Amino acid sequence: MSIEKIKITTPYIKLSDLLKFTGLTETGGQAKILIQEGNVKVNGEICTMRGKKMYPGDQAELGGHIVEVVEL
């Protein structure tokens, strides 16, 4: 399983925005539903907060795809 690294220039990125930015979801509405249904893991644990702040070092997983937030 590969980990996609996403570089951010801000202190954090919201989980729903991260899913949209990486292309794991097409819209914010789709991201919201997937997160609320418990389909997304953050750092290995199910997360149902779409506004969850993702900081460098955090990982999100959806459907076997893992995205890690890193500093620019």
N, CA, C and O atoms as CSV, one atom per row, in Angstrom:
chain,resi,resn,atom,element,x,y,z
A,1,MET,N,N,0.851,-1.175,0.000
A,1,MET,CA,C,0.000,0.000,0.000
A,1,MET,C,C,0.895,1.237,0.000
A,1,MET,O,O,1.770,1.385,0.854
A,2,SER,N,N,0.669,2.105,-0.951
A,2,SER,CA,C,1.493,3.307,-1.044
A,2,SER,C,C,0.833,4.468,-0.316
A,2,SER,O,O,-0.386,4.523,-0.150
A,3,ILE,N,N,1.679,5.387,0.109
A,3,ILE,CA,C,1.200,6.575,0.811
A,3,ILE,C,C,1.493,7.791,-0.064
A,3,ILE,O,O,2.644,8.055,-0.413
A,4,GLU,N,N,0.438,8.527,-0.415
A,4,GLU,CA,C,0.590,9.751,-1.191
A,4,GLU,C,C,0.868,10.892,-0.229
A,4,GLU,O,O,0.129,11.079,0.737
A,5,LYS,N,N,1.910,11.649,-0.475
A,5,LYS,CA,C,2.266,12.762,0.396
A,5,LYS,C,C,1.768,14.065,-0.228
A,5,LYS,O,O,2.043,14.361,-1.391
A,6,ILE,N,N,1.034,14.830,0.566
A,6,ILE,CA,C,0.479,16.103,0.117
A,6,ILE,C,C,1.143,17.229,0.903
A,6,ILE,O,O,1.071,17.270,2.131
A,7,LYS,N,N,1.786,18.137,0.185
A,7,LYS,CA,C,2.468,19.263,0.824
A,7,LYS,C,C,1.499,20.426,0.994
A,7,LYS,O,O,0.775,20.791,0.068
A,8,ILE,N,N,1.500,21.002,2.197
A,8,ILE,CA,C,0.649,22.168,2.447
A,8,ILE,C,C,1.517,23.343,2.893
A,8,ILE,O,O,2.585,23.161,3.479
A,9,THR,N,N,1.036,24.547,2.604
A,9,THR,CA,C,1.768,25.757,2.984
A,9,THR,C,C,1.114,26.449,4.170
A,9,THR,O,O,1.633,27.441,4.681
A,10,THR,N,N,-0.019,25.926,4.605
A,10,THR,CA,C,-0.741,26.471,5.745
A,10,THR,C,C,-0.488,25.582,6.959
A,10,THR,O,O,0.029,24.476,6.801
A,11,PRO,N,N,-0.833,26.027,8.155
A,11,PRO,CA,C,-0.595,25.185,9.333
A,11,PRO,C,C,-1.385,23.874,9.302
A,11,PRO,O,O,-0.926,22.866,9.840
A,12,TYR,N,N,-2.575,23.877,8.675
A,12,TYR,CA,C,-3.408,22.670,8.609
A,12,TYR,C,C,-4.320,22.746,7.392
A,12,TYR,O,O,-4.430,23.787,6.743
A,13,ILE,N,N,-4.978,21.612,7.092
A,13,ILE,CA,C,-5.996,21.554,6.050
A,13,ILE,C,C,-7.156,20.739,6.619
A,13,ILE,O,O,-6.934,19.748,7.315
A,14,LYS,N,N,-8.378,21.146,6.331
A,14,LYS,CA,C,-9.543,20.404,6.819
A,14,LYS,C,C,-9.637,19.072,6.084
A,14,LYS,O,O,-9.286,18.972,4.908
A,15,LEU,N,N,-10.113,18.056,6.787
A,15,LEU,CA,C,-10.211,16.709,6.229
A,15,LEU,C,C,-11.007,16.690,4.936
A,15,LEU,O,O,-10.570,16.085,3.958
A,16,SER,N,N,-12.160,17.335,4.907
A,16,SER,CA,C,-12.988,17.326,3.686
A,16,SER,C,C,-12.255,17.993,2.531
A,16,SER,O,O,-12.361,17.541,1.390
A,17,ASP,N,N,-11.515,19.058,2.808
A,17,ASP,CA,C,-10.743,19.738,1.763
A,17,ASP,C,C,-9.595,18.858,1.274
A,17,ASP,O,O,-9.265,18.863,0.088
A,18,LEU,N,N,-8.995,18.109,2.183
A,18,LEU,CA,C,-7.905,17.199,1.806
A,18,LEU,C,C,-8.417,16.122,0.856
A,18,LEU,O,O,-7.761,15.798,-0.134
A,19,LEU,N,N,-9.577,15.575,1.156
A,19,LEU,CA,C,-10.140,14.533,0.291
A,19,LEU,C,C,-10.458,15.077,-1.099
A,19,LEU,O,O,-10.241,14.392,-2.098
A,20,LYS,N,N,-10.969,16.298,-1.166
A,20,LYS,CA,C,-11.247,16.928,-2.465
A,20,LYS,C,C,-9.951,17.218,-3.201
A,20,LYS,O,O,-9.832,16.910,-4.387
A,21,PHE,N,N,-8.973,17.809,-2.513
A,21,PHE,CA,C,-7.710,18.221,-3.118
A,21,PHE,C,C,-6.963,17.031,-3.724
A,21,PHE,O,O,-6.349,17.154,-4.784
A,22,THR,N,N,-7.018,15.895,-3.057
A,22,THR,CA,C,-6.301,14.712,-3.528
A,22,THR,C,C,-7.080,13.937,-4.579
A,22,THR,O,O,-6.535,13.019,-5.193
A,23,GLY,N,N,-8.345,14.286,-4.800
A,23,GLY,CA,C,-9.148,13.601,-5.802
A,23,GLY,C,C,-9.811,12.331,-5.288
A,23,GLY,O,O,-10.387,11.575,-6.071
A,24,LEU,N,N,-9.738,12.085,-3.983
A,24,LEU,CA,C,-10.407,10.909,-3.428
A,24,LEU,C,C,-11.921,11.085,-3.455
A,24,LEU,O,O,-12.664,10.104,-3.496
A,25,THR,N,N,-12.378,12.338,-3.432
A,25,THR,CA,C,-13.786,12.652,-3.639
A,25,THR,C,C,-13.868,13.773,-4.659
A,25,THR,O,O,-12.931,14.555,-4.813
A,26,GLU,N,N,-14.993,13.846,-5.355
A,26,GLU,CA,C,-15.145,14.878,-6.374
A,26,GLU,C,C,-15.689,16.187,-5.818
A,26,GLU,O,O,-15.381,17.266,-6.325
A,27,THR,N,N,-16.504,16.078,-4.767
A,27,THR,CA,C,-17.132,17.281,-4.221
A,27,THR,C,C,-17.045,17.285,-2.698
A,27,THR,O,O,-16.774,16.263,-2.069
A,28,GLY,N,N,-17.278,18.443,-2.134
A,28,GLY,CA,C,-17.319,18.563,-0.684
A,28,GLY,C,C,-18.500,17.802,-0.097
A,28,GLY,O,O,-18.408,17.258,1.003
A,29,GLY,N,N,-19.608,17.762,-0.830
A,29,GLY,CA,C,-20.785,17.029,-0.377
A,29,GLY,C,C,-20.514,15.533,-0.299
A,29,GLY,O,O,-20.936,14.860,0.641
A,30,GLN,N,N,-19.807,15.027,-1.296
A,30,GLN,CA,C,-19.444,13.613,-1.290
A,30,GLN,C,C,-18.505,13.309,-0.123
A,30,GLN,O,O,-18.654,12.290,0.551
A,31,ALA,N,N,-17.543,14.194,0.108
A,31,ALA,CA,C,-16.613,14.024,1.230
A,31,ALA,C,C,-17.376,14.017,2.549
A,31,ALA,O,O,-17.111,13.187,3.419
A,32,LYS,N,N,-18.316,14.935,2.697
A,32,LYS,CA,C,-19.117,15.032,3.925
A,32,LYS,C,C,-19.838,13.727,4.214
A,32,LYS,O,O,-19.817,13.236,5.343
A,33,ILE,N,N,-20.471,13.168,3.201
A,33,ILE,CA,C,-21.229,11.921,3.384
A,33,ILE,C,C,-20.302,10.771,3.766
A,33,ILE,O,O,-20.595,10.024,4.700
A,34,LEU,N,N,-19.189,10.624,3.051
A,34,LEU,CA,C,-18.260,9.531,3.337
A,34,LEU,C,C,-17.682,9.640,4.751
A,34,LEU,O,O,-17.503,8.633,5.436
A,35,ILE,N,N,-17.393,10.864,5.176
A,35,ILE,CA,C,-16.844,11.074,6.518
A,35,ILE,C,C,-17.912,10.761,7.566
A,35,ILE,O,O,-17.637,10.047,8.531
A,36,GLN,N,N,-19.115,11.282,7.391
A,36,GLN,CA,C,-20.184,11.075,8.370
A,36,GLN,C,C,-20.599,9.611,8.478
A,36,GLN,O,O,-21.051,9.175,9.537
A,37,GLU,N,N,-20.453,8.848,7.397
A,37,GLU,CA,C,-20.802,7.429,7.404
A,37,GLU,C,C,-19.702,6.566,8.028
A,37,GLU,O,O,-19.872,5.356,8.180
A,38,GLY,N,N,-18.571,7.189,8.390
A,38,GLY,CA,C,-17.490,6.445,9.029
A,38,GLY,C,C,-16.588,5.701,8.070
A,38,GLY,O,O,-15.957,4.715,8.451
A,39,ASN,N,N,-16.517,6.162,6.823
A,39,ASN,CA,C,-15.683,5.508,5.809
A,39,ASN,C,C,-14.252,6.026,5.768
A,39,ASN,O,O,-13.428,5.505,5.016
A,40,VAL,N,N,-13.947,7.038,6.561
A,40,VAL,CA,C,-12.622,7.659,6.528
A,40,VAL,C,C,-11.913,7.449,7.863
A,40,VAL,O,O,-12.499,7.627,8.930
A,41,LYS,N,N,-10.647,7.068,7.779
A,41,LYS,CA,C,-9.825,6.926,8.979
A,41,LYS,C,C,-8.793,8.043,9.009
A,41,LYS,O,O,-8.239,8.419,7.976
A,42,VAL,N,N,-8.542,8.564,10.192
A,42,VAL,CA,C,-7.486,9.552,10.404
A,42,VAL,C,C,-6.531,8.956,11.427
A,42,VAL,O,O,-6.920,8.628,12.548
A,43,ASN,N,N,-5.284,8.824,11.020
A,43,ASN,CA,C,-4.258,8.226,11.879
A,43,ASN,C,C,-4.703,6.872,12.427
A,43,ASN,O,O,-4.468,6.545,13.590
A,44,GLY,N,N,-5.357,6.089,11.551
A,44,GLY,CA,C,-5.737,4.724,11.894
A,44,GLY,C,C,-7.061,4.556,12.610
A,44,GLY,O,O,-7.471,3.426,12.877
A,45,GLU,N,N,-7.748,5.650,12.932
A,45,GLU,CA,C,-9.021,5.568,13.643
A,45,GLU,C,C,-10.125,6.227,12.823
A,45,GLU,O,O,-9.896,7.245,12.169
A,46,ILE,N,N,-11.310,5.650,12.860
A,46,ILE,CA,C,-12.443,6.211,12.125
A,46,ILE,C,C,-12.722,7.625,12.628
A,46,ILE,O,O,-12.764,7.877,13.833
A,47,CYS,N,N,-12.912,8.534,11.685
A,47,CYS,CA,C,-13.178,9.938,12.017
A,47,CYS,C,C,-14.472,10.365,11.340
A,47,CYS,O,O,-14.648,10.146,10.141
A,48,THR,N,N,-15.379,10.974,12.098
A,48,THR,CA,C,-16.650,11.435,11.531
A,48,THR,C,C,-16.760,12.961,11.535
A,48,THR,O,O,-17.848,13.505,11.349
A,49,MET,N,N,-15.643,13.649,11.743
A,49,MET,CA,C,-15.632,15.116,11.760
A,49,MET,C,C,-15.055,15.633,10.445
A,49,MET,O,O,-13.851,15.522,10.212
A,50,ARG,N,N,-15.906,16.199,9.580
A,50,ARG,CA,C,-15.394,16.657,8.288
A,50,ARG,C,C,-14.506,17.887,8.432
A,50,ARG,O,O,-13.674,18.156,7.565
A,51,GLY,N,N,-14.676,18.636,9.521
A,51,GLY,CA,C,-13.848,19.814,9.752
A,51,GLY,C,C,-12.576,19.500,10.515
A,51,GLY,O,O,-11.871,20.413,10.944
A,52,LYS,N,N,-12.270,18.219,10.689
A,52,LYS,CA,C,-11.068,17.795,11.413
A,52,LYS,C,C,-9.844,18.465,10.793
A,52,LYS,O,O,-9.639,18.414,9.581
A,53,LYS,N,N,-9.047,19.086,11.636
A,53,LYS,CA,C,-7.842,19.755,11.156
A,53,LYS,C,C,-6.732,18.729,10.993
A,53,LYS,O,O,-6.387,18.013,11.933
A,54,MET,N,N,-6.179,18.667,9.791
A,54,MET,CA,C,-5.114,17.731,9.465
A,54,MET,C,C,-3.797,18.508,9.445
A,54,MET,O,O,-3.614,19.421,8.640
A,55,TYR,N,N,-2.893,18.134,10.333
A,55,TYR,CA,C,-1.592,18.792,10.455
A,55,TYR,C,C,-0.508,17.931,9.817
A,55,TYR,O,O,-0.716,16.737,9.604
A,56,PRO,N,N,0.648,18.522,9.510
A,56,PRO,CA,C,1.745,17.708,8.981
A,56,PRO,C,C,2.016,16.496,9.870
A,56,PRO,O,O,2.118,16.610,11.091
A,57,GLY,N,N,2.129,15.341,9.230
A,57,GLY,CA,C,2.329,14.084,9.930
A,57,GLY,C,C,1.050,13.271,10.057
A,57,GLY,O,O,1.106,12.067,10.308
A,58,ASP,N,N,-0.123,13.921,9.885
A,58,ASP,CA,C,-1.394,13.211,9.955
A,58,ASP,C,C,-1.638,12.444,8.654
A,58,ASP,O,O,-1.200,12.856,7.580
A,59,GLN,N,N,-2.349,11.319,8.778
A,59,GLN,CA,C,-2.696,10.509,7.618
A,59,GLN,C,C,-4.200,10.299,7.564
A,59,GLN,O,O,-4.852,10.124,8.594
A,60,ALA,N,N,-4.748,10.319,6.347
A,60,ALA,CA,C,-6.157,10.012,6.121
A,60,ALA,C,C,-6.226,8.805,5.192
A,60,ALA,O,O,-5.422,8.674,4.269
A,61,GLU,N,N,-7.187,7.932,5.443
A,61,GLU,CA,C,-7.343,6.738,4.619
A,61,GLU,C,C,-8.789,6.607,4.167
A,61,GLU,O,O,-9.718,6.731,4.965
A,62,LEU,N,N,-8.963,6.355,2.872
A,62,LEU,CA,C,-10.284,6.149,2.290
A,62,LEU,C,C,-10.161,5.096,1.206
A,62,LEU,O,O,-9.412,5.269,0.244
A,63,GLY,N,N,-10.890,4.012,1.362
A,63,GLY,CA,C,-10.907,2.972,0.335
A,63,GLY,C,C,-9.548,2.385,0.019
A,63,GLY,O,O,-9.273,2.042,-1.131
A,64,GLY,N,N,-8.695,2.266,1.020
A,64,GLY,CA,C,-7.380,1.692,0.805
A,64,GLY,C,C,-6.324,2.690,0.330
A,64,GLY,O,O,-5.151,2.336,0.207
A,65,HIS,N,N,-6.725,3.917,0.064
A,65,HIS,CA,C,-5.782,4.969,-0.328
A,65,HIS,C,C,-5.392,5.759,0.917
A,65,HIS,O,O,-6.254,6.183,1.687
A,66,ILE,N,N,-4.101,5.954,1.109
A,66,ILE,CA,C,-3.605,6.695,2.274
A,66,ILE,C,C,-2.939,7.975,1.793
A,66,ILE,O,O,-2.126,7.967,0.869
A,67,VAL,N,N,-3.304,9.073,2.442
A,67,VAL,CA,C,-2.738,10.387,2.131
A,67,VAL,C,C,-2.108,10.926,3.395
A,67,VAL,O,O,-2.745,10.945,4.449
A,68,GLU,N,N,-0.854,11.369,3.303
A,68,GLU,CA,C,-0.163,11.962,4.454
A,68,GLU,C,C,0.089,13.427,4.193
A,68,GLU,O,O,0.528,13.811,3.109
A,69,VAL,N,N,-0.190,14.241,5.188
A,69,VAL,CA,C,0.037,15.683,5.095
A,69,VAL,C,C,1.492,15.956,5.518
A,69,VAL,O,O,1.941,15.500,6.570
A,70,VAL,N,N,2.216,16.710,4.675
A,70,VAL,CA,C,3.595,17.084,5.006
A,70,VAL,C,C,3.767,18.581,4.796
A,70,VAL,O,O,3.024,19.200,4.034
A,71,GLU,N,N,4.757,19.160,5.479
A,71,GLU,CA,C,5.035,20.578,5.317
A,71,GLU,C,C,5.769,20.827,4.013
A,71,GLU,O,O,6.513,19.969,3.538
A,72,LEU,N,N,5.563,21.982,3.444
A,72,LEU,CA,C,6.240,22.368,2.201
A,72,LEU,C,C,7.696,22.581,2.421
A,72,LEU,O,O,8.420,22.910,1.482
